[in-house]
């Protein structure tokens, strides 16, 4: 395909800092491997990830929200496909894309359903407020999807999804939420999880074995609220229980942008080490024995668990942690939704080489079967090709999407135009 891709984001993707960064680099690689000339635009002043894009031959430029200069840029680039990185980007720039380039295919990479993550965060905050004696204990509260219906964020996110020609969904659970609960037309949604090239998977099969590893660890960037909550859950609830059973236990917390409140949990005297950012993401997965992932809320799928499968490091997680990835009855990891059970399973697996080896092997099989890139790439490119070649018919089937593009439903457009004019006079 000799076509042009334009990606619009609020951030520059950092593949060494976030799973979202890994995801975006993966999507860009798929497009570029099939001949798409790629341009990446972002509103962020934080330019850490921009250099990595340039090194891959991607044209980059910082852009402004509520500024007509973006319109001129669209006319100059004239992309065939516009990829929005999360719904906020579509909300800010989608109307301009449709005004200037009505025949461009618009794709939304959802990353996760933000409304779902927010609802679960609210449930977790309620739990903290109601359990002052143990606010950071693990708990399991099944999500009642009906509670999503009245949320303003849900309506905004679903509006963005319906306005786009194709939506990339990483989680099988969230596909069910969109298609079955919210009745989004199935032809607008495509399940495309985080994937890995086969040569990458095979290259890391020689990772360190059981006896060459030591310690527990957690990894997650500090800008993501579920990670901060998980670290507090580890420190205040799970780690004391692990230390009672495993006196010499040590845990290492990795992640970029960890806030001061987390850095203050660095207590080597109790075996709790705050390390911070790492240049090589695979290092903790190769060095340590057990990957602890006590997530109490979140959405999407968890890159830290997938990375564990890639590098042969077994994990303990929660129902939230494995959600959207449980494609088989035999999950290749340990799951616990209560702090004591989590600690017991962690210590048991740490000292059980036989079962550790089984989970390592099952993890390899799982990642190969369900997350190898070529499996999904063919399906994705076929869906994109059909959309490109039959765009008018594709859009006719999306009545709600066409309705939301009508003037009376474009509040964000007219607010942006008002701000643009206001800024001209200041």
N, C-alpha and C positions, 0 to 999 in steps of 0.2 A: 504494500500500500504506500503510495507516495502522497501522504496526507499530512495535515498539520494538527497537532494537539496543543491546546492551551489549558494549563492547570492553574486554578485560582485558589489561594489559601490565605488564611490569617497568619500562618506560621511557615518558617523554612523547616522542612523535615530533617530531623537528626536521627539517623539510623543507629547511632551509638548511644542514644539517650532514651528513646521511646519506641514502644511497639508500633505506634502510629507512624513514626518516622520510617521504620522498617517497611511497613505496609506501603507507604507512598513511594519509596524507592523501588519497591517490587512492581507496583503498577506502572511507573514510568519506564522501567526496564522492559516490561511486556510490550508497551507501545513502541518503544524505540527499536526493539528487536524485529519489529514488523514494519519498519520504514517510516514511522511518524517523526517528523521534525517537531521537536518539543520545546515549548516555552513555559516557564514557571513564573507566576506573578504572586507576590505576597505583600500583605499590609504591614507585616512585623518589622520593627526596628532592630530586633534581635537577629543578627545575620549569621549566627553560628553554622547553620546548615547550608547556606548559599554557596559556599566554595565547593562543597562536595557535588552539588548539582552541576556547577560550571565544569568541574573536572570530568564529568560524564558527557560533556558536549551539549548540555541543556542551557538555553538562553534564559537568563534570569533578570528580573526587574522588580523593584519595589513600587507599590502603587498606593494611592490614597483612596479612602472611602469618601463617598459623596463628592466626587470631583469629576468634571466632564472630560478631563484628560484621559480617563480610562476609555471613553468612547472612541477617541482618536486612536488609541492603542489597538482596540479591537479591529478597527478598519484597516490598520496597518498590518496586523498579523493575519487576519482572515482565516481563523482556524476552521477545520471541518468538524472537530470534536472539542467540546469544552468540558473539562473535568473539575467539578467543585469538590474541594477537600472539606467535608462536613457541611451541615446544612446552613450554618452561619454565613459561609461564603456565598452560597446560592441566594440567601436572603438579601445579602448586601449587593451582589453584582448580577444575579440572574436576570433581572428585568432589563438591565442594560444589554446583556448578551442577546436576549430575545428581540429587543428593539433594533439593534444594529445588525445582528446575524440570525435572522429568523429560521434559516435552514441548517444551522449548526446543530449537531446532536449534542444534547446536554446530559451529562452523567453525574450523578451524585454518589460519591464514596461516603457512605454513612459512618464508617469507622465503628460506631456502636449507636444504639438508639439512646440519644442523650436524655430523652424524657423518661426512659426506663431507669437509667442510672440515677437521675435526679430523684425519682420516686423512692428508690431504694435508699438513697442517701437520707431522705427525709425520715424514712422508717428507722434508720440507724440512729439518727439524732434523737428521735422519740425514745428509742431504747436507752440511749445514754442518759436522757433526762429522767427516765422512769426507774433506772437501776443505779442509783448513786453508789451503792456498795460495790458493784462490779461493772462499771460502764463499758469496759472494753473486752468483756467476755464474748466468746463466739455465741451466736444465736442463729436460728434458722426460721425465717418468717416468709412463707411462700407469697409470691407477688400476686395480688389480685389485680388483674389487668383493667378491671372496670375503673379503678382509681385513676388510671391514666386519662380517661376520657374527658375529665373536666379540667385538666391542666392546660394553662395557656401555652406552655412550652410544647406540649404534645401537638397542639393545633398548628403551631408555627412549623414544627418539624415535619408533620404530615403534609402540610401545604407545600413545603419545599420538595418533598418526595414526589407528590402528585404532579408538580410542575415540570419535573425532569423526565426525560425520555427513558432513562435507564438508571436503576439504583443498585449499587453494589453493596451486598449485605454479607458480613463476615460470619454471622452466627446463625445456625440452623433454627435455634429458638426464636430469634428475632425475625426470621423469615415467616415463621408461624404466626408471630404477633402481627406482622404487617398484613399478610395475606388472609389469615383466618379471622383475626380479631378486628382489624381495621378495614378489611375488605379492599386493600390496595390491589388493583388488577395485577395478576401474576406476571403478565408480560413486561411489567415495569420493574420487576425485581429479579436479581440474579445472585445466587449464593456464590460468593467468591471469598473464601477465607484467606488468611495469611498463608502463603505457599513458599516452597523452597525448591530450588533447582536440584535435580537428582545428583549432579556431581558435587554439590555442596553437602548434601546429606551423606553421601558415601565418603567424602573426604574427612568426616569427623567420626567415623566409626572406630578409629584408633585412639579414642579418648582414654584418659586414665581409668584404671580399674579400681575396684572396691578398696583394696589395701593401700592404694596410692593416694587416697583421698582422706580428708578429715574435716570435721566441723559441719554445722548447719549454715544455711544462708538464706537471705531474702534479697531480691533485686526489684527496684521499681523507681521511676523518676518522681521527684518530690512535688512536681506541679500537678500530679494526678491525685485527687483527694482519696480514692480508695486505697492507694498505696500508703498514704500517711496514716489512715485509720488502721491498716493492717500492721504497720510497724508498732503502733501503740498497743494493738491487740497482742502482738508478740511480747512486747516489753512488760506490760502490766498484767496480762492474764496467762499466756501460754508459757513464757520462758521460766517463771518461777516453778511451774509444774514439771517442766522438763528437767530443771536443775535438781529437783527432789529425787528424780529417778536416775539421772545421769550427771553425777557430781562434777565431772571434768568437761562437761559440754561447753562448747564455744559457738557463738553465732556471729555472722558477719553481715552487716546491712550495707548494700550497694545501691547507688542511684544518683543520677545528676539532680541538681537543684534541690537538695534536701534542706528544709528550713531549719532555723535555729532551734526550734522546739524539739526537732528530732536529733540534731547534733548534741543536744544536752543529755540525751539518753545514752551517750557513750560511757559505758561503765565496764572497763576491762576486768575489774575485781569480781564481777559476777558473770564474766564471759560474754558480755554484750558489747560488740564492737561496731561503731558507726564508721564505715570506710568512705562512703561518698561515691563520686563518679569514677568509672573505669574506662580506659581507652579501648580495651578489648572486651567486648561484652561476653565472649565465650569463656573468659578466664575463670569467673566464679563457678560456672557449670562444670568446668574441668577439674577445679581444685577441691571442691567440697563434696560431701557425701550425700546430703539431703537438702532438697529445695523446699523451703517452707513457704506456703502461699495461703495464709489465713484471711482471705477476702470476705468481708461482711457485706459489702455492696459493690455494685459495678454492673457493667453490661458488655456486650461484644464478646470476643474471645481473648484469652490471656496469652500474650506473647511469651511471658516468662515460663509458662508451662510448656508451650511448644518448643521453646529453646531447650528446655530440659530434655525433651524427647530427642532433639537433634544431637545433643552432646552427651546423652547417656546418663543423665542425672535424675533419679527418681524423686518424686515429690509427695507432699501431703497437702491437700487443699480442701476447699469447701464445695458445697453444691453450686455456689455462685462461680467458683473458680473453674469448674469443668463445664459449666453451662454452654450450650451451643456447639460443643465439640464431642458430645457423647454419642458417637456414631455406632458404637458396639455395646453389647451387654456387659462385656468385660473391660471396664475402664483400666488402662495401664498405669494406675497410680492409687494412692490411698486418699479416701475422702472422710472428713469428720466435720460435724457442725456444732460441736460442743468442745470447750477448751480442754477438759480433762481427756476426752477421747482423742483429740488432736495430739496432745502431748504424748499420750501412751503409744499411739501409732507411730509418731516420729521417733521415739526412743527405741521401740521394738524394731522398726525397719533399719535404724542406724546400726544395730548390733546383729542383724540377720543377713549375712552375706548371701545365703541361698535365695531368699525372696528378693533381695536387692538386685541380684543378677537377673532374675526372672523379669522384674519390672523394667530393667534397663533394656532387655531384649524385646519385650512387648512394646516398649515405647518406640524402638526403632521400627518395628513392623507397623505400628499405628501411624507414625508420621509419613512413612513410605506409602501406605495405602490411601490415606485421606488428604494429605497436604503436599504431595509432590506436584510441582508447578504445572507440568505438561498436561496432567489430568484436567485441571481447571482452565488452563490457558486456551485450549481448543474450544471448550464450551463458551468461554467469554468472547473470544474473537468471532466465533460463529454468530453469537447474539448481537455483537456490535455490527458485524457485516450486514445482517438482516435489517437492523435498525437503520443503518446508513442508506441501504438500497430501497427501503420501503418506508421512509420516514412519514409520509403523509398518511398512509394506512395505519401505521403504528400509532400516530397521534389521534386519529379518529376514534380508536378504541379506548381512548383515555378521556372520557367526557368530563370527569371532575377536574382533571388537569387543565383542560381548555377553559373550563368555567373559572378557575382560579386565576387565569391570565387576563380575564376581563378587567376593565378599569376599576370597577367598584370594589374589586377584591385585591387591589394593589396598594394598600396603605403604605408599605415600606418604600415603594417606588416614589410616591408623591411626597413622603416625608424626606426622602433623600434629595429629591429635586428642590424642595424648599430649603434644605440645609445648604445645598450647592449654591443657590442664589443668595442666601444669607451670607455665606462665606465670601462671596464676591464683593460685598459691601463693607467688609470689616478689615 
